[in-house]
């Protein structure tokens, strides 16, 4: 399960398993980044963000890793 909070348009996503995932991903490597994106989709994190009201180009924060939400 993940917890999503929206603070001034920044969507903070937290979950124990998510922290472990973020720590293992090499964000400078395209394959590792693609794996990370696939896990967010398959685990339901992206759907949960949509349900929380995220929109294109809003900021997502996962344990100090920040990126723009793009469909």
PQR file with spaces between the fields and no chain letter, atoms N, CA, C, O and H, PARSE charges and radii, in Angstrom:
ATOM       1  N    UNK     1       0.846   -1.197    0.000 -0.4000 1.5000
ATOM       2  CA   UNK     1       0.000    0.000    0.000 -0.0000 2.0000
ATOM       3  C    UNK     1       0.879    1.245    0.000  0.5500 1.7000
ATOM       4  O    UNK     1       1.999    1.237    0.510 -0.5500 1.4000
ATOM       5  N    UNK     2       0.355    2.293   -0.573 -0.4000 1.5000
ATOM       6  CA   UNK     2       1.076    3.558   -0.583 -0.0000 2.0000
ATOM       7  C    UNK     2       0.198    4.641    0.008  0.5500 1.7000
ATOM       8  O    UNK     2      -1.030    4.551   -0.004 -0.5500 1.4000
ATOM       9  H    UNK     2      -0.555    2.299   -0.988  0.4000 1.0000
ATOM      10  N    UNK     3       0.854    5.664    0.522 -0.4000 1.5000
ATOM      11  CA   UNK     3       0.161    6.826    1.069 -0.0000 2.0000
ATOM      12  C    UNK     3       0.504    8.015    0.176  0.5500 1.7000
ATOM      13  O    UNK     3       1.676    8.286   -0.087 -0.5500 1.4000
ATOM      14  H    UNK     3       1.851    5.737    0.532  0.4000 1.0000
ATOM      15  N    UNK     4      -0.524    8.720   -0.287 -0.4000 1.5000
ATOM      16  CA   UNK     4      -0.307    9.874   -1.164 -0.0000 2.0000
ATOM      17  C    UNK     4      -0.882   11.107   -0.496  0.5500 1.7000
ATOM      18  O    UNK     4      -2.037   11.122   -0.072 -0.5500 1.4000
ATOM      19  H    UNK     4      -1.476    8.499   -0.073  0.4000 1.0000
ATOM      20  N    UNK     5      -0.053   12.145   -0.407 -0.4000 1.5000
ATOM      21  CA   UNK     5      -0.529   13.424    0.104 -0.0000 2.0000
ATOM      22  C    UNK     5      -0.182   14.498   -0.917  0.5500 1.7000
ATOM      23  O    UNK     5       0.848   14.430   -1.588 -0.5500 1.4000
ATOM      24  H    UNK     5       0.886   12.132   -0.751  0.4000 1.0000
ATOM      25  N    UNK     6      -1.056   15.484   -1.021 -0.4000 1.5000
ATOM      26  CA   UNK     6      -0.856   16.594   -1.955 -0.0000 2.0000
ATOM      27  C    UNK     6      -0.597   17.843   -1.135  0.5500 1.7000
ATOM      28  O    UNK     6      -1.468   18.316   -0.405 -0.5500 1.4000
ATOM      29  H    UNK     6      -1.893   15.540   -0.476  0.4000 1.0000
ATOM      30  N    UNK     7       0.608   18.368   -1.262 -0.4000 1.5000
ATOM      31  CA   UNK     7       0.974   19.588   -0.549 -0.0000 2.0000
ATOM      32  C    UNK     7       1.362   20.653   -1.572  0.5500 1.7000
ATOM      33  O    UNK     7       2.445   20.607   -2.155 -0.5500 1.4000
ATOM      34  H    UNK     7       1.316   17.984   -1.855  0.4000 1.0000
ATOM      35  N    UNK     8       0.465   21.605   -1.777 -0.4000 1.5000
ATOM      36  CA   UNK     8       0.701   22.704   -2.727 -0.0000 2.0000
ATOM      37  C    UNK     8       1.063   22.208   -4.119  0.5500 1.7000
ATOM      38  O    UNK     8       1.968   22.744   -4.760 -0.5500 1.4000
ATOM      39  H    UNK     8      -0.415   21.642   -1.303  0.4000 1.0000
ATOM      40  N    UNK     9       0.354   21.181   -4.587 -0.4000 1.5000
ATOM      41  CA   UNK     9       0.573   20.686   -5.943 -0.0000 2.0000
ATOM      42  C    UNK     9       1.710   19.702   -6.094  0.5500 1.7000
ATOM      43  O    UNK     9       1.985   19.246   -7.204 -0.5500 1.4000
ATOM      44  H    UNK     9      -0.380   20.746   -4.066  0.4000 1.0000
ATOM      45  N    UNK    10       2.377   19.361   -5.003 -0.4000 1.5000
ATOM      46  CA   UNK    10       3.406   18.318   -5.029 -0.0000 2.0000
ATOM      47  C    UNK    10       2.804   17.069   -4.390  0.5500 1.7000
ATOM      48  O    UNK    10       2.335   17.103   -3.252 -0.5500 1.4000
ATOM      49  H    UNK    10       2.153   19.731   -4.101  0.4000 1.0000
ATOM      50  N    UNK    11       2.824   15.970   -5.139 -0.4000 1.5000
ATOM      51  CA   UNK    11       2.230   14.730   -4.658 -0.0000 2.0000
ATOM      52  C    UNK    11       3.322   13.864   -4.032  0.5500 1.7000
ATOM      53  O    UNK    11       4.201   13.347   -4.722 -0.5500 1.4000
ATOM      54  H    UNK    11       3.205   15.943   -6.063  0.4000 1.0000
ATOM      55  N    UNK    12       3.244   13.719   -2.704 -0.4000 1.5000
ATOM      56  CA   UNK    12       4.207   12.907   -1.966 -0.0000 2.0000
ATOM      57  C    UNK    12       3.685   11.482   -1.874  0.5500 1.7000
ATOM      58  O    UNK    12       2.565   11.249   -1.420 -0.5500 1.4000
ATOM      59  H    UNK    12       2.531   14.139   -2.144  0.4000 1.0000
ATOM      60  N    UNK    13       4.499   10.536   -2.304 -0.4000 1.5000
ATOM      61  CA   UNK    13       4.114    9.125   -2.299 -0.0000 2.0000
ATOM      62  C    UNK    13       5.054    8.392   -1.358  0.5500 1.7000
ATOM      63  O    UNK    13       6.276    8.482   -1.483 -0.5500 1.4000
ATOM      64  H    UNK    13       5.409   10.725   -2.673  0.4000 1.0000
ATOM      65  N    UNK    14       4.463    7.658   -0.404 -0.4000 1.5000
ATOM      66  CA   UNK    14       5.271    6.926    0.569 -0.0000 2.0000
ATOM      67  C    UNK    14       4.745    5.503    0.735  0.5500 1.7000
ATOM      68  O    UNK    14       3.553    5.236    0.583 -0.5500 1.4000
ATOM      69  H    UNK    14       3.471    7.585   -0.303  0.4000 1.0000
ATOM      70  N    UNK    15       5.652    4.619    1.044 -0.4000 1.5000
ATOM      71  CA   UNK    15       5.340    3.222    1.308 -0.0000 2.0000
ATOM      72  C    UNK    15       6.649    2.500    1.561  0.5500 1.7000
ATOM      73  O    UNK    15       7.644    2.779    0.893 -0.5500 1.4000
ATOM      74  H    UNK    15       6.621    4.836    1.167  0.4000 1.0000
ATOM      75  N    UNK    16       6.668    1.579    2.510 -0.4000 1.5000
ATOM      76  CA   UNK    16       7.913    0.901    2.873 -0.0000 2.0000
ATOM      77  C    UNK    16       8.580    0.252    1.662  0.5500 1.7000
ATOM      78  O    UNK    16       9.787    0.389    1.463 -0.5500 1.4000
ATOM      79  H    UNK    16       5.860    1.352    3.053  0.4000 1.0000
ATOM      80  N    UNK    17       7.787   -0.454    0.855 -0.4000 1.5000
ATOM      81  CA   UNK    17       8.360   -1.144   -0.306 -0.0000 2.0000
ATOM      82  C    UNK    17       8.860   -0.141   -1.347  0.5500 1.7000
ATOM      83  O    UNK    17       9.796   -0.424   -2.095 -0.5500 1.4000
ATOM      84  H    UNK    17       6.807   -0.565    1.017  0.4000 1.0000
ATOM      85  N    UNK    18       8.230    1.026   -1.385 -0.4000 1.5000
ATOM      86  CA   UNK    18       8.612    2.057   -2.341 -0.0000 2.0000
ATOM      87  C    UNK    18       9.978    2.649   -1.991  0.5500 1.7000
ATOM      88  O    UNK    18      10.781    2.939   -2.877 -0.5500 1.4000
ATOM      89  H    UNK    18       7.470    1.256   -0.777  0.4000 1.0000
ATOM      90  N    UNK    19      10.230    2.824   -0.712 -0.4000 1.5000
ATOM      91  CA   UNK    19      11.536    3.318   -0.273 -0.0000 2.0000
ATOM      92  C    UNK    19      12.627    2.345   -0.708  0.5500 1.7000
ATOM      93  O    UNK    19      13.672    2.767   -1.203 -0.5500 1.4000
ATOM      94  H    UNK    19       9.577    2.589    0.008  0.4000 1.0000
ATOM      95  N    UNK    20      12.393    1.047   -0.527 -0.4000 1.5000
ATOM      96  CA   UNK    20      13.379    0.044   -0.937 -0.0000 2.0000
ATOM      97  C    UNK    20      13.600    0.093   -2.449  0.5500 1.7000
ATOM      98  O    UNK    20      14.729   -0.034   -2.923 -0.5500 1.4000
ATOM      99  H    UNK    20      11.545    0.704   -0.125  0.4000 1.0000
ATOM     100  N    UNK    21      12.512    0.279   -3.201 -0.4000 1.5000
ATOM     101  CA   UNK    21      12.614    0.369   -4.655 -0.0000 2.0000
ATOM     102  C    UNK    21      13.467    1.562   -5.065  0.5500 1.7000
ATOM     103  O    UNK    21      14.380    1.424   -5.881 -0.5500 1.4000
ATOM     104  H    UNK    21      11.595    0.382   -2.817  0.4000 1.0000
ATOM     105  N    UNK    22      13.174    2.738   -4.502 -0.4000 1.5000
ATOM     106  CA   UNK    22      13.902    3.963   -4.851 -0.0000 2.0000
ATOM     107  C    UNK    22      15.399    3.793   -4.560  0.5500 1.7000
ATOM     108  O    UNK    22      16.240    4.295   -5.306 -0.5500 1.4000
ATOM     109  H    UNK    22      12.433    2.850   -3.840  0.4000 1.0000
ATOM     110  N    UNK    23      15.718    3.101   -3.501 -0.4000 1.5000
ATOM     111  CA   UNK    23      17.125    2.920   -3.124 -0.0000 2.0000
ATOM     112  C    UNK    23      17.872    1.992   -4.080  0.5500 1.7000
ATOM     113  O    UNK    23      19.102    2.016   -4.128 -0.5500 1.4000
ATOM     114  H    UNK    23      15.035    2.693   -2.895  0.4000 1.0000
ATOM     115  N    UNK    24      17.141    1.174   -4.844 -0.4000 1.5000
ATOM     116  CA   UNK    24      17.804    0.218   -5.732 -0.0000 2.0000
ATOM     117  C    UNK    24      17.861    0.678   -7.188  0.5500 1.7000
ATOM     118  O    UNK    24      18.535    0.054   -8.007 -0.5500 1.4000
ATOM     119  H    UNK    24      16.141    1.154   -4.805  0.4000 1.0000
ATOM     120  N    UNK    25      17.166    1.754   -7.514 -0.4000 1.5000
ATOM     121  CA   UNK    25      17.097    2.205   -8.910 -0.0000 2.0000
ATOM     122  C    UNK    25      18.237    3.168   -9.220  0.5500 1.7000
ATOM     123  O    UNK    25      18.512    4.094   -8.456 -0.5500 1.4000
ATOM     124  H    UNK    25      16.618    2.261   -6.848  0.4000 1.0000
ATOM     125  N    UNK    26      18.896    2.935  -10.354 -0.4000 1.5000
ATOM     126  CA   UNK    26      19.900    3.855  -10.864 -0.0000 2.0000
ATOM     127  C    UNK    26      19.176    4.795  -11.836  0.5500 1.7000
ATOM     128  O    UNK    26      18.883    4.414  -12.970 -0.5500 1.4000
ATOM     129  H    UNK    26      18.673    2.184  -10.975  0.4000 1.0000
ATOM     130  N    UNK    27      18.895    6.004  -11.394 -0.4000 1.5000
ATOM     131  CA   UNK    27      18.091    6.927  -12.188 -0.0000 2.0000
ATOM     132  C    UNK    27      18.856    7.501  -13.382  0.5500 1.7000
ATOM     133  O    UNK    27      18.271    8.206  -14.204 -0.5500 1.4000
ATOM     134  H    UNK    27      19.133    6.313  -10.473  0.4000 1.0000
ATOM     135  N    UNK    28      20.149    7.208  -13.487 -0.4000 1.5000
ATOM     136  CA   UNK    28      20.941    7.631  -14.640 -0.0000 2.0000
ATOM     137  C    UNK    28      20.976    6.562  -15.727  0.5500 1.7000
ATOM     138  O    UNK    28      21.517    6.795  -16.808 -0.5500 1.4000
ATOM     139  H    UNK    28      20.624    6.635  -12.820  0.4000 1.0000
ATOM     140  N    UNK    29      20.403    5.392  -15.450 -0.4000 1.5000
ATOM     141  CA   UNK    29      20.404    4.281  -16.389 -0.0000 2.0000
ATOM     142  C    UNK    29      19.006    4.107  -16.974  0.5500 1.7000
ATOM     143  O    UNK    29      18.044    3.942  -16.224 -0.5500 1.4000
ATOM     144  H    UNK    29      19.963    5.203  -14.572  0.4000 1.0000
ATOM     145  N    UNK    30      18.878    4.141  -18.291 -0.4000 1.5000
ATOM     146  CA   UNK    30      17.554    4.119  -18.913 -0.0000 2.0000
ATOM     147  C    UNK    30      16.794    2.819  -18.634  0.5500 1.7000
ATOM     148  O    UNK    30      15.580    2.856  -18.438 -0.5500 1.4000
ATOM     149  H    UNK    30      19.659    4.276  -18.900  0.4000 1.0000
ATOM     150  N    UNK    31      17.474    1.681  -18.613 -0.4000 1.5000
ATOM     151  CA   UNK    31      16.793    0.413  -18.328 -0.0000 2.0000
ATOM     152  C    UNK    31      16.289    0.377  -16.894  0.5500 1.7000
ATOM     153  O    UNK    31      15.178   -0.082  -16.632 -0.5500 1.4000
ATOM     154  H    UNK    31      18.461    1.651  -18.773  0.4000 1.0000
ATOM     155  N    UNK    32      17.095    0.854  -15.981 -0.4000 1.5000
ATOM     156  CA   UNK    32      16.707    0.892  -14.571 -0.0000 2.0000
ATOM     157  C    UNK    32      15.522    1.838  -14.376  0.5500 1.7000
ATOM     158  O    UNK    32      14.601    1.544  -13.614 -0.5500 1.4000
ATOM     159  H    UNK    32      17.998    1.227  -16.195  0.4000 1.0000
ATOM     160  N    UNK    33      15.556    2.963  -15.064 -0.4000 1.5000
ATOM     161  CA   UNK    33      14.461    3.925  -14.992 -0.0000 2.0000
ATOM     162  C    UNK    33      13.178    3.344  -15.578  0.5500 1.7000
ATOM     163  O    UNK    33      12.092    3.549  -15.034 -0.5500 1.4000
ATOM     164  H    UNK    33      16.304    3.203  -15.682  0.4000 1.0000
ATOM     165  N    UNK    34      13.305    2.626  -16.675 -0.4000 1.5000
ATOM     166  CA   UNK    34      12.130    1.999  -17.285 -0.0000 2.0000
ATOM     167  C    UNK    34      11.532    0.945  -16.344  0.5500 1.7000
ATOM     168  O    UNK    34      10.312    0.837  -16.223 -0.5500 1.4000
ATOM     169  H    UNK    34      14.186    2.460  -17.116  0.4000 1.0000
ATOM     170  N    UNK    35      12.395    0.173  -15.682 -0.4000 1.5000
ATOM     171  CA   UNK    35      11.928   -0.798  -14.694 -0.0000 2.0000
ATOM     172  C    UNK    35      11.144   -0.091  -13.588  0.5500 1.7000
ATOM     173  O    UNK    35      10.068   -0.543  -13.196 -0.5500 1.4000
ATOM     174  H    UNK    35      13.386    0.261  -15.780  0.4000 1.0000
ATOM     175  N    UNK    36      11.680    1.003  -13.097 -0.4000 1.5000
ATOM     176  CA   UNK    36      11.041    1.794  -12.046 -0.0000 2.0000
ATOM     177  C    UNK    36       9.647    2.252  -12.499  0.5500 1.7000
ATOM     178  O    UNK    36       8.673    2.123  -11.757 -0.5500 1.4000
ATOM     179  H    UNK    36      12.554    1.371  -13.415  0.4000 1.0000
ATOM     180  N    UNK    37       9.562    2.786  -13.722 -0.4000 1.5000
ATOM     181  CA   UNK    37       8.280    3.240  -14.252 -0.0000 2.0000
ATOM     182  C    UNK    37       7.286    2.081  -14.367  0.5500 1.7000
ATOM     183  O    UNK    37       6.111    2.234  -14.033 -0.5500 1.4000
ATOM     184  H    UNK    37      10.353    2.891  -14.326  0.4000 1.0000
ATOM     185  N    UNK    38       7.752    0.936  -14.833 -0.4000 1.5000
ATOM     186  CA   UNK    38       6.880   -0.230  -14.968 -0.0000 2.0000
ATOM     187  C    UNK    38       6.351   -0.699  -13.618  0.5500 1.7000
ATOM     188  O    UNK    38       5.192   -1.096  -13.507 -0.5500 1.4000
ATOM     189  H    UNK    38       8.707    0.812  -15.104  0.4000 1.0000
ATOM     190  N    UNK    39       7.194   -0.655  -12.600 -0.4000 1.5000
ATOM     191  CA   UNK    39       6.759   -1.058  -11.253 -0.0000 2.0000
ATOM     192  C    UNK    39       5.691   -0.087  -10.736  0.5500 1.7000
ATOM     193  O    UNK    39       4.711   -0.516  -10.127 -0.5500 1.4000
ATOM     194  H    UNK    39       8.136   -0.333  -12.690  0.4000 1.0000
ATOM     195  N    UNK    40       5.875    1.214  -10.974 -0.4000 1.5000
ATOM     196  CA   UNK    40       4.874    2.188  -10.530 -0.0000 2.0000
ATOM     197  C    UNK    40       3.532    1.950  -11.208  0.5500 1.7000
ATOM     198  O    UNK    40       2.482    2.117  -10.588 -0.5500 1.4000
ATOM     199  H    UNK    40       6.671    1.562  -11.469  0.4000 1.0000
ATOM     200  N    UNK    41       3.563    1.561  -12.472 -0.4000 1.5000
ATOM     201  CA   UNK    41       2.317    1.279  -13.193 -0.0000 2.0000
ATOM     202  C    UNK    41       1.688   -0.023  -12.689  0.5500 1.7000
ATOM     203  O    UNK    41       0.512   -0.046  -12.326 -0.5500 1.4000
ATOM     204  H    UNK    41       4.416    1.425  -12.975  0.4000 1.0000
ATOM     205  N    UNK    42       2.468   -1.098  -12.666 -0.4000 1.5000
ATOM     206  CA   UNK    42       1.918   -2.420  -12.333 -0.0000 2.0000
ATOM     207  C    UNK    42       1.472   -2.531  -10.877  0.5500 1.7000
ATOM     208  O    UNK    42       0.595   -3.334  -10.556 -0.5500 1.4000
ATOM     209  H    UNK    42       3.423   -1.079  -12.961  0.4000 1.0000
ATOM     210  N    UNK    43       2.069   -1.732   -9.997 -0.4000 1.5000
ATOM     211  CA   UNK    43       1.708   -1.799   -8.572 -0.0000 2.0000
ATOM     212  C    UNK    43       0.502   -0.932   -8.236  0.5500 1.7000
ATOM     213  O    UNK    43      -0.013   -0.984   -7.119 -0.5500 1.4000
ATOM     214  H    UNK    43       2.781   -1.080  -10.258  0.4000 1.0000
ATOM     215  N    UNK    44       0.049   -0.129   -9.212 -0.4000 1.5000
ATOM     216  CA   UNK    44      -1.117    0.710   -8.981 -0.0000 2.0000
ATOM     217  C    UNK    44      -0.804    2.105   -8.476  0.5500 1.7000
ATOM     218  O    UNK    44      -1.722    2.870   -8.183 -0.5500 1.4000
ATOM     219  H    UNK    44       0.467   -0.087  -10.119  0.4000 1.0000
ATOM     220  N    UNK    45       0.475    2.457   -8.367 -0.4000 1.5000
ATOM     221  CA   UNK    45       0.839    3.782   -7.866 -0.0000 2.0000
ATOM     222  C    UNK    45       0.339    4.868   -8.821  0.5500 1.7000
ATOM     223  O    UNK    45      -0.190    5.888   -8.379 -0.5500 1.4000
ATOM     224  H    UNK    45       1.222    1.836   -8.605  0.4000 1.0000
ATOM     225  N    UNK    46       0.505    4.655  -10.119 -0.4000 1.5000
ATOM     226  CA   UNK    46       0.062    5.661  -11.099 -0.0000 2.0000
ATOM     227  C    UNK    46      -1.451    5.845  -11.029  0.5500 1.7000
ATOM     228  O    UNK    46      -1.940    6.975  -11.056 -0.5500 1.4000
ATOM     229  H    UNK    46       0.935    3.827  -10.479  0.4000 1.0000
ATOM     230  N    UNK    47      -2.194    4.744  -10.939 -0.4000 1.5000
ATOM     231  CA   UNK    47      -3.659    4.847  -10.805 -0.0000 2.0000
ATOM     232  C    UNK    47      -4.037    5.578   -9.522  0.5500 1.7000
ATOM     233  O    UNK    47      -4.972    6.378   -9.517 -0.5500 1.4000
ATOM     234  H    UNK    47      -1.797    3.826  -10.918  0.4000 1.0000
ATOM     235  N    UNK    48      -3.320    5.309   -8.441 -0.4000 1.5000
ATOM     236  CA   UNK    48      -3.605    5.976   -7.161 -0.0000 2.0000
ATOM     237  C    UNK    48      -3.330    7.475   -7.267  0.5500 1.7000
ATOM     238  O    UNK    48      -4.055    8.285   -6.690 -0.5500 1.4000
ATOM     239  H    UNK    48      -2.561    4.658   -8.446  0.4000 1.0000
ATOM     240  N    UNK    49      -2.284    7.840   -8.002 -0.4000 1.5000
ATOM     241  CA   UNK    49      -1.994    9.258   -8.209 -0.0000 2.0000
ATOM     242  C    UNK    49      -3.125    9.928   -8.998  0.5500 1.7000
ATOM     243  O    UNK    49      -3.532   11.048   -8.688 -0.5500 1.4000
ATOM     244  H    UNK    49      -1.694    7.182   -8.471  0.4000 1.0000
ATOM     245  N    UNK    50      -3.623    9.231  -10.016 -0.4000 1.5000
ATOM     246  CA   UNK    50      -4.741    9.778  -10.791 -0.0000 2.0000
ATOM     247  C    UNK    50      -5.959    9.978   -9.890  0.5500 1.7000
ATOM     248  O    UNK    50      -6.631   11.007   -9.959 -0.5500 1.4000
ATOM     249  H    UNK    50      -3.293    8.321  -10.268  0.4000 1.0000
ATOM     250  N    UNK    51      -6.235    8.986   -9.048 -0.4000 1.5000
ATOM     251  CA   UNK    51      -7.379    9.084   -8.126 -0.0000 2.0000
ATOM     252  C    UNK    51      -7.197   10.236   -7.150  0.5500 1.7000
ATOM     253  O    UNK    51      -8.175   10.829   -6.695 -0.5500 1.4000
ATOM     254  H    UNK    51      -5.690    8.150   -8.992  0.4000 1.0000
ATOM     255  N    UNK    52      -5.944   10.554   -6.827 -0.4000 1.5000
ATOM     256  CA   UNK    52      -5.655   11.652   -5.894 -0.0000 2.0000
ATOM     257  C    UNK    52      -5.735   13.013   -6.587  0.5500 1.7000
ATOM     258  O    UNK    52      -5.606   14.053   -5.942 -0.5500 1.4000
ATOM     259  H    UNK    52      -5.149   10.072   -7.196  0.4000 1.0000
ATOM     260  N    UNK    53      -5.950   13.000   -7.912 -0.4000 1.5000
ATOM     261  CA   UNK    53      -6.148   14.250   -8.625 -0.0000 2.0000
ATOM     262  C    UNK    53      -4.936   14.799   -9.356  0.5500 1.7000
ATOM     263  O    UNK    53      -4.925   15.965   -9.749 -0.5500 1.4000
ATOM     264  H    UNK    53      -6.054   12.155   -8.436  0.4000 1.0000
ATOM     265  N    UNK    54      -3.920   13.974   -9.542 -0.4000 1.5000
ATOM     266  CA   UNK    54      -2.724   14.470  -10.230 -0.0000 2.0000
ATOM     267  C    UNK    54      -3.054   14.807  -11.683  0.5500 1.7000
ATOM     268  O    UNK    54      -3.908   14.180  -12.311 -0.5500 1.4000
ATOM     269  H    UNK    54      -3.930   13.026   -9.223  0.4000 1.0000
ATOM     270  N    UNK    55      -2.355   15.814  -12.196 -0.4000 1.5000
ATOM     271  CA   UNK    55      -2.524   16.218  -13.589 -0.0000 2.0000
ATOM     272  C    UNK    55      -1.168   16.273  -14.268  0.5500 1.7000
ATOM     273  O    UNK    55      -0.125   16.298  -13.614 -0.5500 1.4000
ATOM     274  H    UNK    55      -1.662   16.324  -11.686  0.4000 1.0000
ATOM     275  N    UNK    56      -1.205   16.290  -15.589 -0.4000 1.5000
ATOM     276  CA   UNK    56       0.011   16.344  -16.400 -0.0000 2.0000
ATOM     277  C    UNK    56       0.944   17.450  -15.891  0.5500 1.7000
ATOM     278  O    UNK    56       0.516   18.583  -15.668 -0.5500 1.4000
ATOM     279  H    UNK    56      -2.053   16.270  -16.120  0.4000 1.0000
ATOM     280  N    UNK    57       2.204   17.107  -15.713 -0.4000 1.5000
ATOM     281  CA   UNK    57       3.285   18.014  -15.293 -0.0000 2.0000
ATOM     282  C    UNK    57       3.241   18.406  -13.813  0.5500 1.7000
ATOM     283  O    UNK    57       4.053   19.225  -13.381 -0.5500 1.4000
ATOM     284  H    UNK    57       2.550   16.187  -15.894  0.4000 1.0000
ATOM     285  N    UNK    58       2.318   17.846  -13.026 -0.4000 1.5000
ATOM     286  CA   UNK    58       2.405   18.029  -11.579 -0.0000 2.0000
ATOM     287  C    UNK    58       3.663   17.309  -11.091  0.5500 1.7000
ATOM     288  O    UNK    58       4.176   16.413  -11.762 -0.5500 1.4000
ATOM     289  H    UNK    58       1.659   17.181  -13.378  0.4000 1.0000
ATOM     290  N    UNK    59       4.146   17.704   -9.933 -0.4000 1.5000
ATOM     291  CA   UNK    59       5.368   17.118   -9.386 -0.0000 2.0000
ATOM     292  C    UNK    59       5.043   15.944   -8.469  0.5500 1.7000
ATOM     293  O    UNK    59       4.141   16.018   -7.635 -0.5500 1.4000
ATOM     294  H    UNK    59       3.729   18.431   -9.388  0.4000 1.0000
ATOM     295  N    UNK    60       5.798   14.860   -8.640 -0.4000 1.5000
ATOM     296  CA   UNK    60       5.704   13.693   -7.770 -0.0000 2.0000
ATOM     297  C    UNK    60       6.989   13.627   -6.960  0.5500 1.7000
ATOM     298  O    UNK    60       8.081   13.788   -7.505 -0.5500 1.4000
ATOM     299  H    UNK    60       6.531   14.800   -9.317  0.4000 1.0000
ATOM     300  N    UNK    61       6.858   13.390   -5.657 -0.4000 1.5000
ATOM     301  CA   UNK    61       8.019   13.262   -4.774 -0.0000 2.0000
ATOM     302  C    UNK    61       7.987   11.881   -4.137  0.5500 1.7000
ATOM     303  O    UNK    61       7.057   11.540   -3.407 -0.5500 1.4000
ATOM     304  H    UNK    61       5.971   13.259   -5.215  0.4000 1.0000
ATOM     305  N    UNK    62       9.018   11.091   -4.425 -0.4000 1.5000
ATOM     306  CA   UNK    62       9.169    9.759   -3.825 -0.0000 2.0000
ATOM     307  C    UNK    62      10.460    9.766   -3.029  0.5500 1.7000
ATOM     308  O    UNK    62      11.536    9.550   -3.587 -0.5500 1.4000
ATOM     309  H    UNK    62       9.774   11.368   -5.019  0.4000 1.0000
ATOM     310  N    UNK    63      10.366   10.010   -1.746 -0.4000 1.5000
ATOM     311  CA   UNK    63      11.557   10.010   -0.890 -0.0000 2.0000
ATOM     312  C    UNK    63      12.669   10.864   -1.485  0.5500 1.7000
ATOM     313  O    UNK    63      13.788   10.389   -1.678 -0.5500 1.4000
ATOM     314  H    UNK    63       9.492   10.185   -1.293  0.4000 1.0000
ATOM     315  N    UNK    64      12.360   12.117   -1.774 -0.4000 1.5000
ATOM     316  CA   UNK    64      13.301   13.116   -2.278 -0.0000 2.0000
ATOM     317  C    UNK    64      13.698   12.925   -3.745  0.5500 1.7000
ATOM     318  O    UNK    64      14.513   13.691   -4.260 -0.5500 1.4000
ATOM     319  H    UNK    64      11.451   12.503   -1.618  0.4000 1.0000
ATOM     320  N    UNK    65      13.143   11.927   -4.422 -0.4000 1.5000
ATOM     321  CA   UNK    65      13.282   11.838   -5.870 -0.0000 2.0000
ATOM     322  C    UNK    65      12.072   12.552   -6.448  0.5500 1.7000
ATOM     323  O    UNK    65      10.938   12.154   -6.182 -0.5500 1.4000
ATOM     324  H    UNK    65      12.481   11.305   -4.004  0.4000 1.0000
ATOM     325  N    UNK    66      12.292   13.594   -7.230 -0.4000 1.5000
ATOM     326  CA   UNK    66      11.173   14.347   -7.792 -0.0000 2.0000
ATOM     327  C    UNK    66      11.162   14.256   -9.305  0.5500 1.7000
ATOM     328  O    UNK    66      12.205   14.299   -9.957 -0.5500 1.4000
ATOM     329  H    UNK    66      13.213   13.917   -7.446  0.4000 1.0000
ATOM     330  N    UNK    67       9.958   14.128   -9.851 -0.4000 1.5000
ATOM     331  CA   UNK    67       9.821   14.105  -11.306 -0.0000 2.0000
ATOM     332  C    UNK    67       8.450   14.647  -11.664  0.5500 1.7000
ATOM     333  O    UNK    67       7.535   14.669  -10.840 -0.5500 1.4000
ATOM     334  H    UNK    67       9.111   14.093   -9.322  0.4000 1.0000
ATOM     335  N    UNK    68       8.326   15.084  -12.911 -0.4000 1.5000
ATOM     336  CA   UNK    68       7.045   15.575  -13.422 -0.0000 2.0000
ATOM     337  C    UNK    68       6.199   14.397  -13.864  0.5500 1.7000
ATOM     338  O    UNK    68       6.705   13.453  -14.471 -0.5500 1.4000
ATOM     339  H    UNK    68       9.069   15.066  -13.580  0.4000 1.0000
ATOM     340  N    UNK    69       4.916   14.453  -13.561 -0.4000 1.5000
ATOM     341  CA   UNK    69       3.988   13.412  -13.985 -0.0000 2.0000
ATOM     342  C    UNK    69       3.648   13.633  -15.444  0.5500 1.7000
ATOM     343  O    UNK    69       3.167   14.701  -15.822 -0.5500 1.4000
ATOM     344  H    UNK    69       4.506   15.220  -13.068  0.4000 1.0000
ATOM     345  N    UNK    70       3.899   12.616  -16.271 -0.4000 1.5000
ATOM     346  CA   UNK    70       3.604   12.689  -17.691 -0.0000 2.0000
ATOM     347  C    UNK    70       2.850   11.430  -18.087  0.5500 1.7000
ATOM     348  O    UNK    70       3.275   10.314  -17.788 -0.5500 1.4000
ATOM     349  H    UNK    70       4.289   11.749  -15.964  0.4000 1.0000
ATOM     350  N    UNK    71       1.724   11.628  -18.764 -0.4000 1.5000
ATOM     351  CA   UNK    71       0.923   10.479  -19.207 -0.0000 2.0000
ATOM     352  C    UNK    71       1.606    9.751  -20.359  0.5500 1.7000
ATOM     353  O    UNK    71       1.078    8.759  -20.862 -0.5500 1.4000
ATOM     354  H    UNK    71       1.379   12.534  -19.007  0.4000 1.0000
